[in-house]
Amino acid sequence: MPPVTTLELLATPAGVSGVRRALRPYGTDVQLCASELVTNVVRHVGEAVPVTVRVWREVGGRIRLGVSDPDPRVLPVLVAGVGTEAESGRGLALLDALAVRWGVEQEPSRKTVWCELFTETDAGIDTRTPKTPERPGRRRPSAGALGQSSARS
């Protein structure tokens, strides 16, 4: 089984930068997706909520990221057409653009928002002309991979 990076923290704005630093070896896209997901917990579930961030390499070279929090009722919503003047609402759109697929796993006492990303160094991936059958509109592989299926997967 591939190694797993697990971070347990309280969801705070300061904690978001710590997550980015800890996930630097996985690449920029993993860092960005993780920070967006932890920021969503801070905004929509609350500050100081316990969060678990897990990252691992799947068979086939994808990176999977999962962010778990204790509120299974507050689900992520992909907002279509956020205006240029809006101060928020782009986090899940960013995740949706970077991830091969993403989704939510719900349990009685928690939820995990996950996504999967390709890494630029994955075996068998030509970074000059990437092929992503799940997301044909993608122009390049991302620098990381996360966990659950989006509606487009």
C-alpha positions as CSV (number, residue, x, y, z in Angstrom):
1,M,0.0,0.0,0.0
2,P,1.4,3.5,-0.9
3,P,2.3,5.8,2.0
4,V,-0.4,8.0,3.4
5,T,0.1,11.5,4.7
6,T,-2.4,12.3,7.5
7,L,-2.8,15.7,9.1
8,E,-5.1,16.3,12.0
9,L,-5.8,19.9,12.9
10,L,-8.4,22.4,13.9
11,A,-9.9,24.3,11.0
12,T,-8.6,27.8,11.3
13,P,-7.3,30.3,8.7
14,A,-3.8,29.8,10.1
15,G,-4.2,26.1,9.8
16,V,-4.8,26.4,6.0
17,S,-1.2,27.7,5.4
18,G,0.2,24.9,7.5
19,V,-1.7,22.3,5.3
20,R,-0.2,23.9,2.2
21,R,3.3,23.7,3.6
22,A,2.9,20.1,4.7
23,L,1.6,19.0,1.3
24,R,4.2,20.8,-0.7
25,P,5.8,17.5,-1.8
26,Y,2.5,16.5,-3.6
27,G,2.5,19.6,-5.8
28,T,0.7,22.9,-6.3
29,D,-2.6,21.5,-7.3
30,V,-2.9,19.2,-4.2
31,Q,-1.9,22.2,-2.0
32,L,-4.5,24.4,-3.7
33,C,-7.3,21.8,-3.5
34,A,-6.5,21.0,0.2
35,S,-6.5,24.6,1.2
36,E,-9.8,25.3,-0.6
37,L,-11.4,22.3,1.2
38,V,-10.1,23.2,4.6
39,T,-11.2,26.8,4.0
40,N,-14.7,25.6,3.2
41,V,-14.8,23.8,6.6
42,V,-13.7,27.1,8.3
43,R,-16.4,29.0,6.5
44,H,-19.3,26.6,6.4
45,V,-18.8,24.3,9.4
46,G,-17.0,26.6,11.8
47,E,-13.6,27.6,13.1
48,A,-11.7,25.2,15.5
49,V,-13.6,22.2,14.1
50,P,-11.4,19.1,14.0
51,V,-10.3,18.2,10.5
52,T,-8.4,15.3,9.0
53,V,-6.5,15.7,5.8
54,R,-5.3,12.6,4.1
55,V,-3.3,12.3,0.9
56,W,-2.0,9.1,-0.8
57,R,-1.0,7.8,-4.2
58,E,-3.5,5.5,-5.8
59,V,-2.6,2.5,-8.0
60,G,-2.1,4.0,-11.5
61,G,-0.4,7.2,-10.3
62,R,-3.3,9.4,-9.2
63,I,-3.0,11.3,-6.0
64,R,-6.1,11.2,-3.8
65,L,-6.9,13.9,-1.2
66,G,-9.6,13.7,1.4
67,V,-10.7,16.3,3.9
68,S,-13.0,15.0,6.7
69,D,-15.0,17.1,9.2
70,P,-17.6,16.1,11.8
71,D,-20.7,17.6,10.2
72,P,-22.2,15.3,7.6
73,R,-25.1,17.7,7.0
74,V,-23.1,20.6,5.5
75,L,-22.4,19.5,1.9
76,P,-20.3,21.3,-0.7
77,V,-22.2,23.0,-3.5
78,L,-20.6,23.8,-6.8
79,V,-21.8,27.3,-7.7
80,A,-22.2,28.0,-11.4
81,G,-21.3,31.3,-12.8
82,V,-19.8,33.2,-9.9
83,G,-19.6,36.9,-10.9
84,T,-16.3,38.7,-11.3
85,E,-17.3,41.0,-8.3
86,A,-18.0,38.1,-5.9
87,E,-15.6,37.8,-3.0
88,S,-16.1,34.0,-2.6
89,G,-17.7,31.0,-4.3
90,R,-14.8,29.9,-6.5
91,G,-13.2,27.2,-4.4
92,L,-15.2,24.2,-5.6
93,A,-15.1,25.5,-9.2
94,L,-11.3,25.5,-8.8
95,L,-11.3,22.0,-7.4
96,D,-13.7,20.8,-10.1
97,A,-11.3,22.3,-12.8
98,L,-8.2,20.7,-11.3
99,A,-9.4,17.3,-10.2
100,V,-10.0,14.3,-12.5
101,R,-13.0,13.6,-10.3
102,W,-14.3,14.6,-6.8
103,G,-17.1,13.9,-4.5
104,V,-18.4,13.4,-0.9
105,E,-18.5,10.4,1.3
106,Q,-21.1,10.7,4.1
107,E,-21.1,8.8,7.4
108,P,-23.4,9.3,10.4
109,S,-20.9,11.4,12.3
110,R,-18.7,12.9,9.5
111,K,-18.2,13.6,5.9
112,T,-15.2,13.5,3.6
113,V,-14.8,15.7,0.6
114,W,-12.3,14.0,-1.8
115,C,-10.7,14.5,-5.1
116,E,-8.2,12.8,-7.4
117,L,-5.5,14.5,-9.5
118,F,-2.9,13.3,-11.9
119,T,0.7,14.2,-11.1
120,E,3.1,15.5,-13.8
121,T,5.6,12.7,-13.0
122,D,3.2,9.8,-13.2
123,A,4.4,6.9,-15.2
124,G,2.7,6.6,-18.5
125,I,1.5,10.3,-18.6
126,D,3.0,12.4,-21.4
127,T,2.8,15.9,-19.8
128,R,3.1,17.5,-23.3
129,T,-0.1,15.9,-24.6
130,P,-2.0,14.5,-21.5
131,K,-5.0,12.3,-21.9
132,T,-7.7,12.4,-19.3
133,P,-10.6,10.3,-20.4
134,E,-12.7,11.3,-17.4
135,R,-12.3,15.0,-18.2
136,P,-11.8,15.4,-21.9
137,G,-11.6,19.2,-21.7
138,R,-8.5,19.1,-19.5
139,R,-5.5,20.6,-21.2
140,R,-2.8,19.2,-18.8
141,P,-2.6,16.9,-15.8
142,S,-2.7,18.5,-12.4
143,A,0.1,18.3,-9.9
144,G,-1.9,16.1,-7.5
145,A,-4.9,13.9,-7.1
146,L,-7.9,13.7,-4.8
147,G,-10.8,11.6,-3.8
148,Q,-14.6,11.5,-4.9
149,S,-16.6,11.6,-8.1
150,S,-18.1,14.7,-9.4
151,A,-21.3,14.7,-11.3
152,R,-19.2,14.6,-14.5
153,S,-17.3,11.4,-13.6
